[in-house]
Amino acid sequence: MAYDIDMIKKVYSQMAERVNTAREVVGKPLTLSEKILYSHLWDGAAKEAYQRGKDYVEFAPDRIACQDATAQMALLQFMQAGKKQVAVPTTVHCDHLIQAKMGAAIDLQAANKSSSEVFDFLESVSNKYGIGFWKPGAGIIHQVVLENYAFPGGMMIGTDSHTVNAGGLGMVAIGVGGADAVDVMAGMAWELKFPKLIGVKLTGSLSGWTAAKDVILKVAGILTVKGGTGAIIEYFGEGARSMSATGKGTICNMGAEVGATTSTFGYDESMDRYLRATDRAEVADAANEIKEHLTGDDEVYANPKQYFDEVIEINLSELKPHLNGPFTPDLATPISEMGAKAKENDWPINVDWGLIGSCTNSSYEDLTRAASIAKQAVDKKVKAKSDFGINPGSEQIRFTAERDGLLKIFEDLDATIFTNACGPCIGQWDRSDRKGDEKNTIVHSFNRNFSKRADGNPNTHAFVGSPEMVAAIAISGRLDFDPTRDKLINEDGEEVMLDEPTGIELPSDGFDVEEDGYVPPNEDGSSVVVKVAEDSERLQLLTPFEPWDGKNLMGAKLLIKAFGKCTTDHISMAGPWLRYRGHLDNISNNCLIGAINAYNKKTNFVKSQLTGEYDGVPAVQRTYKKEGVPTVVVGDHNYGEGSSREHAAMEPRHLGVKVVLVKSFARIHETNLKKQGMLGLTFDNEADYDLIQEDDTFNFIDLEDFAPDKQITVEIVHADGSKDTIKTNHTYNQPQIEWYKHGSALNLIKKQNAA
């Protein structure tokens, strides 16, 4: 069934005119990304050409998707906006709050019991405000969106950084914080700095052990975790057309790991096939009527260096299978070189777990390619040396895979089939084999592998690969296993090799499902009562943040100077903390507990300038807040990399932190800070980071003159009375400065709605 078909047809009905107008205004051929952006301008048809990487532009997204962990805070904010219904099609997906432990049935039952309060809240809020609700077990948000809602040429935002997965069906799909989603839910424009454009030309075709996942693993190695910041990555060429839609989705999904705003592919026959296979022939027919507008202009792809800010070329016929990691998703290593590199770096060679699934690789095709390797192990009498875990992407995928015998193949290798949910990918994993901080290695087909992410163990070395490579390595039990050349010893003592994987793009008997888990909202939700218990540990109604007093900020103390990588996982951990995602005060007890203190290289151990004693970050900050002392957080490059979780901005804001001063920001986190009324600044001279001392006090001496493109001067007073005066930069435009003045973007929305 094609959801929201009238909305899709409306988008398509105006696309040709808007694209042609934009082409005239810009005065040159257009990339696909530009066509989608210019056809979704808030004010309608283009009237001016926007400067990439500089101009802030207002857009009108077609739809919104929220996952349960972020939806709680987003909807708690929306409840304050004074609206009766969401203004655009919106869905909530319950996929984050299910812990992988025993297996699908038991784990889902446990989640429904332990998180019933949250699920009931989300379902009732969805019912009240016209939001589609996908029950726990229905599937991972991005796979469900790809199967049901994504459409070529559309624009969507989602409260999860991997919303970008929908680029596999030719969308511009962007991860945002909840406050951004609230703007659009409330019928307001959504603001984004017009992205730069990175073109990736794919030639040749994939074969053998090389998979679509290896394309993005290679790109991550080229661009690094911040190389795509502020840019859309657009893939094109014969190699792009040769891949399946779900393979494209995998590539787009993990584009979040290079900081890209999003990634996308032009509409082609693989997308047509996927739309029809997922019961959306009506969308495919409509797309085919305007297909020339759903891909970049021919001139762009013929001469990409003239139209993209950066161009990368990858020959798929020469691309080798990779593993990326540990501890960062951009450390790319061809599998043929992993043995030597592991030995050089003393990475544990024995592999304890192989995990297949997550929003990145949980399609039918992914499972068939991994299953083709697992079946060989069974047939060739090779016992898996590592434990196996499988997370199907959706109930439709699981049901179809079970019908077609795929899950039975994994079970014959003693694999555990977990719930159709995120599970280990986001730290929702109760590992039975290891406790504490023991050094170990796992391989998975997920997207991120930050320290502690999967299991809370800082010494778990996690490596990212394709599902088939994960299967092969887990069967061998060794990180240095190269299935293209290495042999295995079977139960009969014979040497055997694994043949190349084979996959099935789409099930020959079609997809099937008995109960997909979707709950449509009431047509009229006005009578629905949303209840939040006053003594709840999981949910808390929000209190508006205080507005700025308009004065210079003086006497601010350093809370923490974060050393090295400081992702949203470091700022607001997931795992067991997910249970508090709807309770701002409770979850604030994890604020910055994973950040490394630059002065003692410890986590969650900072000095209080009020007492001279060391304590956990939240405890020290709560004392500062109680005493009315403003504070500053200092960070390194790409601060806030990773998940879109706005809790990483709301927690310090709630606890009284006033400023985050860093070398550079990840895009989503910088926006989240702005939305919550925080001051996010960058060093004009990166070397000034080294000037910051543990007992420093900060005076922002010209904040009263806060204005776009105007630097802010900071006087740093050291404990010995000496001072350094530095310049800092910001990217606030005038509307964003209004957010700051009012205390948050939501405060401004409420004021405007009340007027």
URMOLIN-V497988 format. One record per pair of residues at least 4 apart in sequence whose ideal C-beta (glycine too) atoms are under 8 Angstrom apart, sorted by the first residue. I is the first residue (numbers start at 1). GAP is how many residues later the second one is. If there is no record, write none. Layout:
BEGIN
i-><I	I>
gap-><GAP	GAP>
END
This chain:
BEGIN
i-><1	1	2	2	2	2	2	2	3	3	3	3	4	4	4	4	5	5	5	6	7	7	7	7	8	8	8	8	8	8	9	9	10	11	11	11	11	11	11	12	12	12	12	12	14	14	15	15	15	15	15	15	16	16	16	17	17	18	18	18	18	18	18	18	19	19	19	19	19	19	20	21	21	21	21	22	22	22	22	22	22	22	22	23	23	23	23	23	25	25	25	25	25	26	26	26	26	26	27	28	29	29	29	29	29	29	30	30	30	30	30	30	31	31	31	31	31	31	31	31	31	32	32	32	32	32	32	32	32	32	32	33	33	33	33	33	33	33	33	34	34	35	35	35	35	35	36	36	36	36	36	36	36	37	37	37	37	37	37	37	38	39	39	40	40	40	40	40	40	41	41	41	41	41	41	42	42	42	42	42	43	43	50	50	50	51	51	52	52	52	52	52	53	53	53	53	53	53	53	54	54	55	55	56	56	56	56	56	56	57	57	57	57	58	58	58	59	59	59	59	59	60	60	60	61	61	61	61	61	61	62	62	62	62	62	63	63	63	63	63	63	63	64	64	64	64	64	64	64	64	64	64	64	64	65	65	65	65	65	65	65	65	65	65	65	66	66	66	66	66	66	66	66	66	66	66	66	66	66	67	67	67	67	67	67	67	67	67	67	68	68	68	68	68	68	68	68	68	68	68	68	69	69	69	69	69	69	69	70	70	70	70	70	70	70	70	70	71	71	71	71	71	71	72	72	72	72	72	72	72	73	73	73	73	73	73	73	73	74	74	74	74	74	74	74	74	75	75	75	75	75	76	76	76	76	76	76	77	77	77	77	77	77	78	78	78	78	78	78	78	79	79	79	80	80	80	80	81	81	81	81	81	81	81	82	82	82	83	83	83	83	83	83	84	84	84	85	85	85	86	86	86	86	86	87	87	87	87	88	88	88	89	89	90	90	90	90	90	90	91	91	91	91	91	91	92	92	92	92	92	92	92	93	93	93	93	93	93	93	94	94	94	94	94	94	94	94	94	95	95	95	95	95	95	95	95	96	96	96	96	96	96	97	97	97	97	97	97	97	97	98	98	98	98	98	98	98	98	98	98	99	99	99	99	99	99	99	100	100	100	100	100	100	100	100	100	100	100	100	101	101	101	101	101	101	102	102	102	103	103	103	103	104	104	104	104	104	104	104	105	106	107	107	107	108	108	108	108	108	109	110	111	111	111	111	112	112	112	114	115	115	115	115	116	117	117	117	117	117	118	118	118	118	118	119	119	119	120	121	121	121	121	121	121	122	122	123	123	123	123	124	124	124	124	124	125	125	125	126	126	126	126	126	126	127	127	127	127	127	127	128	128	128	128	128	128	129	129	129	130	130	130	131	132	132	132	132	133	133	133	133	134	134	134	134	134	134	134	135	135	135	136	136	136	137	137	137	137	137	138	138	138	138	138	138	138	139	139	139	139	139	139	139	139	139	139	139	139	140	140	140	140	140	140	140	140	140	140	140	141	141	141	141	142	142	142	142	142	142	142	142	142	143	143	143	143	143	143	143	143	144	144	144	144	145	145	145	145	145	145	145	145	146	146	146	146	146	146	146	146	147	147	147	147	148	149	149	150	150	150	150	150	150	150	151	151	151	151	151	151	151	152	152	152	152	152	152	152	153	153	153	153	153	153	153	154	154	154	154	155	155	155	155	156	156	156	156	156	156	157	157	157	157	157	157	157	157	157	158	158	158	158	158	158	158	159	159	159	159	159	159	159	159	160	160	160	161	161	161	161	161	161	162	162	162	162	162	162	163	163	163	163	163	163	164	164	164	164	164	164	164	164	164	164	165	165	165	165	165	165	166	166	166	166	167	167	167	167	167	167	167	167	167	167	167	167	168	168	168	168	168	168	168	168	168	168	169	169	169	169	169	169	170	170	170	170	170	170	170	171	172	172	172	173	173	173	174	174	174	175	175	175	175	176	176	176	176	176	176	177	177	177	177	177	177	177	177	177	178	178	179	179	179	179	179	179	179	179	180	180	180	180	181	182	182	182	183	183	183	183	183	183	184	184	186	186	188	191	191	192	193	193	195	195	195	195	195	196	196	196	196	196	197	197	197	197	197	197	197	198	198	198	198	198	198	198	198	198	198	198	198	199	199	199	199	199	199	199	199	199	199	200	200	200	200	200	200	200	200	200	201	201	201	201	201	201	201	201	201	202	202	202	202	202	202	202	202	202	202	203	203	203	203	203	203	203	203	204	204	204	204	204	204	204	205	205	205	205	205	206	206	206	206	206	206	206	206	206	206	207	207	208	208	209	209	209	209	209	209	209	209	209	210	210	210	210	210	211	211	211	211	211	211	211	211	212	212	212	212	212	212	212	212	213	213	213	213	213	213	213	213	213	213	213	214	214	214	214	214	214	215	215	215	215	215	216	216	216	216	216	216	216	217	217	217	217	217	217	217	217	218	218	218	218	218	219	219	219	219	219	219	219	220	220	220	220	220	220	220	220	220	221	221	221	221	221	222	222	223	223	223	223	223	223	224	224	225	225	225	225	225	225	225	225	226	226	226	226	226	226	226	227	227	228	228	228	228	228	228	229	229	229	229	229	229	229	230	230	230	231	231	231	231	232	232	232	232	232	233	233	233	233	233	233	234	234	234	234	234	234	235	235	235	235	235	235	236	236	236	236	236	236	236	236	237	237	238	239	239	239	239	240	240	240	240	241	241	241	242	243	243	243	243	244	244	244	244	244	244	245	245	245	245	245	246	246	246	246	246	246	246	247	247	248	248	248	248	249	249	250	250	250	250	250	251	251	251	252	252	252	252	253	253	253	254	254	254	255	255	255	256	256	257	257	257	257	258	259	259	259	259	261	265	266	266	266	267	267	267	267	267	267	268	268	269	270	270	271	271	271	272	272	272	272	273	273	273	274	274	275	275	275	275	275	276	276	276	277	277	277	277	278	279	280	281	282	283	284	285	286	287	287	290	291	296	296	296	297	298	299	299	300	300	300	300	303	304	304	305	314	315	320	320	320	321	321	321	321	321	321	322	322	322	322	322	323	323	323	323	323	323	323	323	323	323	324	324	324	324	324	324	324	324	324	324	325	325	325	325	325	325	325	326	326	326	326	326	326	326	327	327	327	327	327	327	328	328	328	329	329	329	329	333	333	333	334	335	335	335	335	335	336	336	336	337	338	338	338	338	339	339	339	339	340	341	341	342	342	342	342	342	343	343	347	347	347	348	348	348	348	348	349	349	349	349	350	350	350	350	350	351	351	351	351	351	351	351	351	351	351	351	352	352	352	352	352	352	352	353	353	353	353	353	353	353	353	353	353	354	354	354	354	354	354	354	354	354	354	354	354	354	355	355	355	355	355	355	355	355	355	355	355	355	355	356	356	356	356	356	356	356	356	356	356	356	356	356	356	357	357	357	357	357	357	357	357	357	357	357	357	358	358	358	358	358	358	358	358	358	359	359	359	359	360	360	360	360	361	361	361	361	361	362	362	362	362	362	362	362	363	363	363	364	364	364	364	364	364	364	364	364	365	365	365	365	365	366	366	366	366	366	367	367	367	367	367	367	367	368	368	368	368	368	369	369	369	369	369	369	369	370	370	370	370	370	370	370	370	371	371	371	371	372	372	372	372	372	373	373	373	373	373	373	373	373	374	374	374	374	374	374	374	374	374	375	375	376	376	376	376	377	377	377	377	377	377	378	378	378	378	380	380	380	380	381	381	381	382	382	382	382	382	382	383	383	384	384	384	384	384	384	384	385	385	385	385	385	386	386	386	386	386	387	387	387	387	388	388	388	388	388	388	388	389	389	389	389	389	390	390	390	390	390	390	391	391	391	391	391	391	391	391	392	392	392	392	392	392	393	393	394	394	394	395	395	395	395	395	395	396	396	396	396	396	397	397	397	398	398	398	398	399	399	399	399	400	400	400	400	400	401	401	402	402	402	403	403	404	404	405	406	407	407	408	409	410	410	411	411	413	418	418	419	421	422	422	423	423	424	424	424	424	424	424	425	425	425	425	425	426	426	426	426	427	427	427	427	427	427	427	427	427	427	428	428	428	429	429	431	431	434	434	434	434	434	436	437	437	437	438	438	439	439	440	440	440	440	441	441	441	441	441	442	442	442	442	442	442	443	443	443	443	443	443	443	443	443	444	444	444	444	444	444	444	445	445	445	445	445	446	446	446	447	448	448	448	449	449	449	449	449	450	450	450	450	450	451	451	452	452	452	452	452	452	452	452	453	453	453	454	454	455	456	456	463	465	465	465	466	467	468	468	468	469	469	470	471	472	472	472	472	473	473	473	473	473	475	475	476	476	476	476	477	481	482	483	483	486	487	487	487	488	488	488	488	489	489	489	489	490	490	490	504	506	507	521	522	532	532	532	532	533	536	536	537	537	537	537	538	538	538	538	539	539	540	540	540	540	540	542	544	544	544	544	544	545	545	545	545	545	545	545	546	547	547	547	547	547	548	548	548	548	548	550	550	551	551	552	552	552	552	552	552	553	553	553	553	553	553	553	553	554	554	554	555	555	555	555	556	556	556	556	556	556	556	556	556	556	557	557	557	557	557	557	557	557	557	558	558	558	558	558	558	558	558	558	558	558	559	559	559	559	559	559	559	559	559	559	560	560	560	560	560	560	560	561	561	561	561	561	561	561	561	562	562	562	562	562	562	562	562	562	562	562	562	563	563	563	563	563	563	564	564	565	565	565	565	566	566	566	566	566	566	566	566	566	567	567	567	567	567	568	568	568	568	568	568	568	568	568	569	569	569	569	569	570	570	570	570	571	571	571	571	571	571	571	571	572	572	572	572	572	572	572	572	573	573	573	573	574	574	574	577	577	577	580	580	580	580	581	581	583	584	584	584	584	584	585	587	587	588	588	588	588	589	590	590	590	591	591	591	591	591	591	592	592	592	592	592	592	593	593	593	593	593	594	594	595	595	595	596	596	596	597	597	597	597	597	598	599	599	600	604	604	605	605	605	606	606	606	606	606	607	607	607	607	607	607	608	608	608	608	608	608	608	609	609	610	610	610	610	611	615	615	616	617	618	618	619	620	621	621	621	621	621	621	622	622	623	624	624	624	624	625	625	625	629	630	630	630	630	631	631	631	631	632	632	632	632	632	632	633	633	633	633	633	634	634	634	634	634	635	635	635	635	635	636	636	636	637	637	637	638	638	638	639	639	639	639	639	639	639	640	640	640	640	640	640	640	640	640	641	641	642	643	644	644	646	646	646	646	647	648	648	648	649	649	649	649	649	649	649	650	650	650	651	652	652	652	652	653	653	653	653	653	653	657	658	658	659	659	659	659	659	659	660	660	660	660	660	661	661	661	661	661	662	662	662	662	663	663	663	663	664	665	665	665	665	665	666	667	668	669	670	670	670	671	672	673	673	673	674	674	674	674	674	674	674	675	675	675	675	676	676	677	677	677	677	677	677	677	678	679	679	679	679	680	681	681	681	681	681	682	682	682	683	683	683	683	683	683	684	684	684	684	684	684	685	685	687	688	688	688	691	691	691	692	692	693	693	695	695	696	696	696	696	697	697	698	698	698	698	699	699	699	700	700	700	701	701	701	702	702	703	705	706	706	706	706	706	707	707	708	708	708	708	711	711	711	711	712	712	712	712	713	713	713	713	714	714	714	714	715	715	715	716	716	716	716	717	717	717	718	718	718	732	732	732	733	734	735	736	737	738	738	739	739	739	739	742	742	742	743	744	745	746	747	748	749	750	751>
gap-><278	279	6	277	278	279	280	281	86	129	145	146	4	59	85	145	4	277	278	4	4	55	56	82	4	54	143	146	275	278	4	277	4	4	28	51	140	142	143	141	274	275	277	278	4	25	4	20	24	138	275	278	4	274	277	4	28	4	20	21	23	26	27	28	4	11	16	19	20	274	4	4	17	24	25	4	8	12	13	16	17	23	24	4	5	6	7	274	13	21	22	23	24	4	8	12	20	23	22	279	267	268	269	270	271	278	4	5	8	266	267	270	4	166	168	203	265	266	269	276	277	4	138	202	204	232	233	234	262	263	264	4	139	162	164	199	201	231	263	4	163	4	118	258	259	261	4	117	118	119	135	136	228	4	20	22	118	135	157	158	8	114	254	19	20	21	22	115	132	4	5	16	17	18	19	16	17	18	147	148	4	15	5	7	144	4	143	142	143	144	145	257	140	141	142	143	177	178	256	139	140	138	139	135	136	137	138	677	679	134	135	136	137	131	132	133	96	130	131	132	133	95	129	130	27	94	95	96	123	129	26	27	92	93	94	25	26	27	28	86	91	93	22	24	25	26	27	92	93	94	95	117	120	121	25	26	28	76	80	84	91	93	94	95	98	4	5	8	9	24	25	26	27	75	92	93	94	112	115	4	25	26	27	28	29	74	91	92	93	4	24	25	26	27	28	29	50	51	54	68	513	27	28	357	505	509	512	576	4	89	90	107	108	511	574	575	576	4	21	22	51	88	107	4	46	49	50	467	509	510	4	105	508	509	511	573	574	577	4	85	104	105	107	108	111	572	4	17	47	50	54	4	463	464	465	466	506	4	101	102	105	465	669	5	8	51	103	104	107	108	46	451	462	462	464	666	670	101	104	105	665	668	669	672	668	671	672	4	46	102	103	104	670	45	441	442	44	45	440	4	43	44	45	99	97	98	99	100	96	97	99	43	60	39	40	41	42	91	95	40	41	42	43	54	58	30	33	34	39	40	41	42	41	45	46	47	48	51	52	4	25	28	39	40	41	42	43	44	41	43	44	45	46	325	326	327	325	326	330	332	478	482	14	18	21	22	39	331	481	482	9	10	13	38	39	321	323	324	325	330	8	11	12	324	329	330	331	7	289	291	316	318	319	321	323	324	328	329	330	5	6	9	328	329	331	4	5	314	4	313	314	315	4	33	294	313	314	315	316	4	4	4	311	312	4	28	29	311	313	4	4	4	25	308	310	4	7	24	465	4	21	423	464	4	4	416	419	421	422	4	420	421	461	464	4	16	17	4	4	409	410	411	418	461	4	11	4	10	12	396	4	404	405	406	407	4	6	405	4	5	6	7	393	395	4	6	394	395	398	401	393	394	397	398	400	402	56	392	396	391	392	395	390	386	387	388	389	385	386	387	388	4	5	7	10	383	384	385	382	383	384	283	285	381	258	282	283	284	380	6	256	257	282	378	379	380	4	5	8	253	254	255	256	257	258	281	282	378	4	217	218	219	222	251	253	254	280	281	282	4	17	19	218	4	18	20	21	23	24	107	111	217	4	22	216	219	220	250	251	254	4	5	249	250	4	5	11	13	18	20	21	28	4	19	20	22	23	99	100	103	131	247	249	364	130	7	17	4	6	16	18	19	21	23	18	19	20	124	129	132	136	17	18	19	115	119	135	142	17	18	114	134	137	140	141	12	17	18	19	16	17	18	19	7	10	15	16	17	18	6	16	17	18	19	23	24	27	33	5	15	16	17	18	23	486	4	16	17	18	19	22	485	487	15	483	484	14	95	481	482	483	507	13	91	94	197	198	285	10	11	12	13	99	481	9	10	11	88	89	91	92	96	98	99	8	84	87	88	194	195	5	7	83	86	4	5	6	81	82	84	85	88	95	96	97	98	77	78	79	80	81	82	83	84	85	97	76	79	80	102	105	106	94	95	96	97	101	124	125	93	60	90	92	79	89	91	18	87	88	81	87	469	493	4	5	14	468	492	495	4	467	468	469	472	491	494	495	498	4	468	4	467	493	496	497	565	566	567	4	10	491	495	4	4	564	567	5	6	7	8	562	566	4	6	563	567	561	544	545	69	37	538	35	36	37	66	67	34	35	36	113	114	34	35	37	110	111	112	113	25	30	33	34	35	36	62	110	111	112	113	114	34	35	36	37	105	108	109	111	112	113	19	33	34	35	36	111	112	113	114	35	36	38	100	103	110	111	112	113	13	33	34	35	36	37	38	41	112	114	34	35	36	110	111	112	113	114	34	35	111	112	113	114	115	33	34	37	111	112	4	5	6	8	33	36	37	41	110	113	110	293	276	292	112	126	259	260	263	274	275	291	292	4	106	109	110	111	36	110	158	255	256	257	258	290	4	31	32	35	36	38	39	254	4	37	38	41	147	148	232	252	253	254	256	4	105	106	107	108	252	4	36	99	101	104	4	34	35	37	38	39	41	4	37	105	106	107	115	247	248	4	96	101	104	114	4	14	32	36	39	93	95	4	5	34	37	38	104	109	110	112	101	103	109	110	111	5	90	4	5	35	36	89	107	34	106	32	33	34	103	104	105	413	416	32	33	411	412	415	438	440	31	32	5	27	30	31	32	33	29	30	31	409	435	437	438	29	31	437	29	30	78	79	28	29	30	31	32	22	25	27	29	30	31	29	30	31	32	62	74	5	13	16	28	29	30	4	29	30	59	60	64	65	68	4	64	4	4	75	76	77	8	25	26	28	27	28	29	74	4	5	8	27	4	26	30	121	261	262	4	25	26	28	29	4	28	117	118	119	120	259	4	118	4	17	22	23	4	114	4	110	111	113	116	4	12	14	10	11	12	13	106	107	194	75	106	193	5	7	8	4	191	72	73	190	191	72	379	382	407	408	406	6	28	29	30	4	5	20	24	27	28	4	27	4	4	235	4	13	16	4	12	15	16	4	232	233	4	232	5	6	8	9	12	4	5	8	229	230	233	234	233	232	4	4	4	4	4	4	4	4	7	4	4	4	5	11	4	4	4	8	4	6	7	8	4	4	7	6	5	4	14	15	16	13	14	144	145	148	163	10	11	12	13	143	10	12	15	120	140	141	142	146	150	156	4	5	6	7	8	9	125	139	140	141	4	6	124	136	137	138	139	5	21	115	123	135	136	137	4	122	123	124	134	135	121	122	237	118	119	120	135	4	5	8	4	130	134	147	148	149	146	148	149	4	4	141	142	144	4	140	141	143	4	4	6	4	5	7	137	138	6	137	94	114	132	91	92	93	113	131	92	129	130	131	90	91	127	128	129	34	35	90	91	92	122	123	125	126	127	128	34	35	81	82	88	89	90	33	34	35	36	78	80	89	90	91	121	30	32	33	34	35	88	89	90	116	117	119	120	121	33	34	35	36	69	70	87	88	89	90	91	99	115	5	6	10	11	14	32	33	34	35	88	89	111	114	115	4	5	32	33	34	35	36	61	66	68	88	89	4	33	64	65	67	86	87	88	89	34	63	66	88	65	85	86	87	5	84	85	105	106	4	5	29	30	31	32	35	4	30	34	4	33	36	37	140	141	142	143	147	4	138	139	140	141	4	27	79	101	137	4	23	25	30	34	39	100	4	38	134	135	136	4	97	98	99	132	133	134	4	40	75	97	98	100	101	131	4	35	38	39	4	96	129	130	131	4	95	98	99	102	110	125	128	4	14	35	36	38	39	41	97	101	4	34	4	6	122	123	5	6	7	36	98	121	4	31	34	35	108	110	116	118	109	110	111	93	106	107	108	109	114	30	108	4	29	30	31	90	91	93	89	90	91	92	93	57	87	88	89	91	27	29	46	87	22	25	26	27	28	83	86	26	27	29	34	35	17	20	25	26	27	28	27	28	29	30	31	32	33	34	5	6	9	15	25	28	4	27	4	26	122	4	25	118	120	121	122	4	115	116	117	120	4	23	114	4	9	19	22	4	113	114	115	4	107	111	112	113	5	6	4	5	6	106	109	103	105	4	4	4	10	4	4	5	7	4	6	62	5	6	4	7	4	6	5	6	4	5	20	22	30	31	19	21	22	23	29	27	148	149	152	25	26	27	28	29	146	147	148	149	151	146	147	150	25	26	4	24	4	6	21	23	26	21	20	21	22	19	21	20	22	17	19	20	21	19	20	21	22	38	12	13	18	19	20	21	19	20	21	22	26	27	30	31	36	5	10	18	19	20	21	26	19	20	21	22	25	8	16	18	17	5	16	194	4	5	13	14	15	115	117	119	120	192	7	9	4	5	6	8	117	121	123	142	9	116	121	6	8	5	119	120	16	4	5	8	4	4	4	33	35	4	14	4	4	4	9	11	26	4	5	6	8	10	13	23	5	7	10	12	4	5	4	14	15	11	8	9	10	7	8	9	10	4	5	6	7	4	5	6	4	5	4	4	6	4	7	8	9	6	4	47	42	43	46	49	41	42	44	45	43	44	42	43	44	45	46	42	199	200	202	203	206	108	109	131	132	198	199	202	197	130	194	195	196	200	129	192	193	194	195	154	191	152	153	147	148	149	150	151	152	77	105	106	126	145	146	147	150	145	146	147	74	75	142	144	73	74	75	76	102	103	141	142	143	144	52	67	72	73	74	75	139	140	141	51	73	74	76	134	135	136	137	138	139	140	33	47	58	61	62	65	72	73	74	98	32	35	37	46	57	73	74	36	37	38	73	74	128	131	133	4	8	30	33	34	35	36	71	72	73	74	77	32	33	34	35	38	73	32	72	5	71	73	76	4	5	29	30	69	70	73	74	75	4	73	74	75	76	4	72	73	74	75	76	77	80	101	4	5	25	73	74	22	24	25	26	20	21	23	24	69	77	80	81	5	15	18	19	73	75	76	79	4	17	20	21	4	69	71	4	10	13	6	7	9	10	6	66	4	4	63	66	67	70	69	60	64	30	63	66	67	29	4	28	61	26	27	30	60	61	64	12	25	26	41	59	60	10	11	23	24	25	9	10	8	22	40	5	6	7	4	5	6	8	9	36	8	95	5	12	13	9	10	11	8	9	10	11	14	5	6	7	13	87	88	4	5	6	7	12	15	16	86	88	13	14	17	19	12	4	5	4	4	4	37	4	4	4	10	31	34	35	36	4	33	4	5	6	7	32	4	30	31	27	26	27	28	29	25	26	27	28	25	26	27	28	29	66	19	24	26	27	28	26	27	28	55	58	4	25	26	27	28	26	27	53	25	26	27	26	27	28	21	23	24	25	26	27	30	8	9	25	26	28	29	30	32	33	25	28	24	5	24	28	4	26	29	30	4	4	21	24	4	20	23	24	26	27	29	4	22	26	4	4	5	8	26	4	20	23	24	25	91	21	20	21	19	20	21	22	39	41	13	18	19	20	21	20	21	22	53	67	18	19	20	21	19	20	23	26	18	4	5	8	15	17	4	4	4	4	4	10	61	4	4	5	6	7	4	6	58	62	65	66	71	64	69	70	71	68	69	62	63	65	66	67	68	70	62	21	24	51	61	50	31	33	47	48	49	46	47	48	4	5	6	43	45	46	4	27	42	43	44	45	41	42	4	4	36	38	25	33	35	4	24	25	26	23	24	20	21	22	23	19	20	16	17	18	19	15	16	18	12	13	14	12	13	14	10	11	9	5	4	6	26	31	34	27	30	24	25	26	29	16	17	18	19	15	16	17	18	12	13	14	15	11	12	13	14	8	9	10	7	8	9	10	4	5	6	4	5	6	4	5	8	4	4	4	4	4	4	10	5	6	8	9	5	6	9	4	4	4	4	4	4	4	4	4>
END
